[in-house]
């Protein structure tokens, strides 16, 4: 139990080579993506759908995961959620490198720079998957993909989307090598996002919550666009801004 609690910290996930996946939906998507599950903790008292929970347990056992039943009291201590559904797994860490990323001829990629809040990273992954993006690249990441809040806020879609992490120079070289243009939002342009050509190989940038996109990427961007606003607000939540641009890109591509 102590090791499970320790896995809430990124350094412990790295040290132990594993991480927590909680929730039936998240675990189902992880297994569908081929994630290697070491152990599955179950508390049938919390199950909401016995049939589907049993099906997930059977699939985990089929893949050689150890299944351990926990009491309600024990599960409350290892769970990260209020109102848990009685399913919590421990999975092997996997690699998230640019080298393993393959893209189609006209890719749509989301690049997030120094996103600090795991909830925001999870939401960005969910948005990226919703528009059919081919990958999400975390540039100089702060939050890791295995953070429980990333997994939860992405609704387990972190397992469905190709998510990789790299440093700025690596990301820049990768985009240049694949002929992917960079699109960045800035108030210092008159080009609205709906007037920009977002149909080709494209990387939509999303900057850090407090500081926004770095000067490096603002200068690097081939496509500088603004999101028109009429109220008093002078900025948007990072996921909201990314979603507006990404859904415009989807509209143009379909």
N, C-alpha and C positions, 0 to 999 in steps of 0.2 A: 504493500500500500504506500509506503514511504517513497518508493521509486516512482510510482504513478504521480504522486504530488510533485515530485521534483521535475517531472517532465513538462511542467507548466512553464519552465524557464528554458530559453533558447539554448543556453550553454549546456544544460543537462541533456537536451535532445541531441545535441551534437556529440557529447561525451558518451552517451549510451547508444547512439545510433538508432534511435527509435522515437516515436511520437504518438500522441493520443488522437484517436478519431472517435468522437462521440455522436450518437444519434443514428437511428435506423436509415434515414435518407442518406446521410453522409457516408456511412459504412457501405451501403448498397452501391453507391457511386464509386467508392474506392475499390471495392471488389470487382465491379464491372470494368474498371480501368486496369486491373491486374496488380493492384497494390498488394504487397506481401504482408499478411496479417500474422503477427506472432501469437497473440492471445486475445481472447474475447471474454469480457466480463459481462454477465447477464444477471438481471434481477427481474424475473417474470412478474413480480408484483407491480412493476411499473409499465409493463408492456401494454400498448394501446391496441395493437392488432396481433393477437397470438399467432395466427396462421402465418403472417408475413415475417414475424420475428423468428418463428421456428424455421422458416425457409432460409433466413439469413444465417441462423446458427448452423443449419445443415451445410450450407455453402462454405462457411468458415471451416467447419470440421473436414469437409471434403478437401480443402486446401491445406490441411495439416495444422491449422491454428488450434492452440490449446483453449478449451472453453471452461471457464470457471464461474460457478454460480455464487453470487454475493447476496447477502441479506440487505434489506432496505437500509439499515443503519450504515453498513459498510459502503454501499453504493452511494449514499449521500455524501460520504467523505471523499470518494474518488471522483464523483461527478463534478463537472464545471458549470452545471446548469441548474436553474430553478425549474422544477417540474420535469425531471429527466424521463426518458422513455425506456430506461433499463438496458441499454446496449452501449458498451464502451470498449473500443479495441485499442490494441497497441500494435503499431505497424513499423516495419523497417524504413529507415530514411532512404530516400532515393536521390539520384543526382539531378540537378537542375542547371545544366550548362548549355551555353549557346552551341557547342559542338554537336549536341544531340538534336538540335532543332532543324527540321526540314519544313520547307514552305512551298506552296504552289507558285505558279507563274505570276499571279497578280494578288499578292497577299495583303491582308489587312492585319496590322499588328498594333498592339497597344504597348506603349513604353511608359512605365511609371517611375518617376525619379524620387528617391529618398522618401518614400511614403512611410510615415512613422506609425500611424495607428493601424493595428491589425484589422479592425472593423472596416476601415476605408479600403484597405487592400483587398479584403474579401468582397466588398461591394463592387470594386472595380473589376475583379475577376468575373463576377456574376454578370455585370454589364457587358464585358468583352465577349463572354460566351453567348449572351443573348443576341448580339448583333452578328454572330458568326465569325468573329475574329479568329485568325489562325494561331495566334500566340499572344501571350502577355510576357513582356520582358521587364523585370525589375532591375532598374539601373541604380547602382550604388545602394542596395536595399538596406533598410533598417529593420523592418518586420520581415520574418521568414514565412514561407508558404505553409510550414507545419504548425504555425501558431494556432491554437484551438479556435481563436476568434476569427482568424482568416478562413479556416475550414467552415465554421458555422455561418459566417456572413456571406460566404460564397455559395451556401446551400450545397456544399460538397462538389461544386462545379470546378474547384481547383484541381480535381482529378480528371475532369472531362476536357479541360483546356490545357494546351501545352504552355506551361509556366516555367520560365527560366530566369536565372539571375546572373548579372555580370557587371563589371566595372564600366565606367563611362567610355574609355578608349575602346574596349572590346565591343560595346554596343554600337558605337559610331562606325567602327570598321565593318561590323557585320551588316549594318544597314547600307553602307556604301557598296559593299561587295555584292549585295543582292539588288542594287538599284532601287532601294526603297526611299521614297521622299518622306521628309519629316514635316508634320503639320503641328503647329503650336498656336495656342490662343494668346492674344495680347491686346491690350487696349490701344496700342500704338499702331493701328492700321485701320483703314476704312473698308477692308474686304470682309464682308459678312460670311459666316461659315457656309450659308446656303449658296453663295455665289462662287465659292472656290471649287476647283475640280478635284474631287476626292475619289476618282474612279480607278486610278492606277495603283501600282504598288505603294502602300501607304503605311506610315507609322504615326499614330495619333499620340501625342505626348500628354502626360499628366504630371504636374509638379507637386512638390511637398506641400503639406497642409498650410503651414505658416508663411513660408518664403516663396511659394510658387515655383515655377520653372526657373532653373538656373540661367544666367546670362549665356553660358556656353550653348545650351540647346536653343535658346531664343535666337541667337545669332546663326546657329547651325541650320535652323528650320528653313526649308525651301518654300513652305506655305505658311504664311502668317495670317491668321484670321481672328476675327473678334465675334463674340456672341452678343448681339444687340440686346440691350436692357433699357427699360423705360422708367423703372422705379428708382428709389434712393440707393438700392444695393449697388456696391461697386465691385462685388465679386460673388462667386458661386462656390458651393461645396465642390471639392475635387471630383467626386463621382458624378455629380450633376452636370458639371461642365463637360466632362469626358463623354457622358451619355448623349448630350445634345449633339456633339460633333460626330460621334460614332453612328448614331441613328441617321444623321444626314448622309454619312458615307454609305450606310446600308441602303438608304432610299435611292441614291444615285447609282448604286451597283445592281439594283434589282428592277 
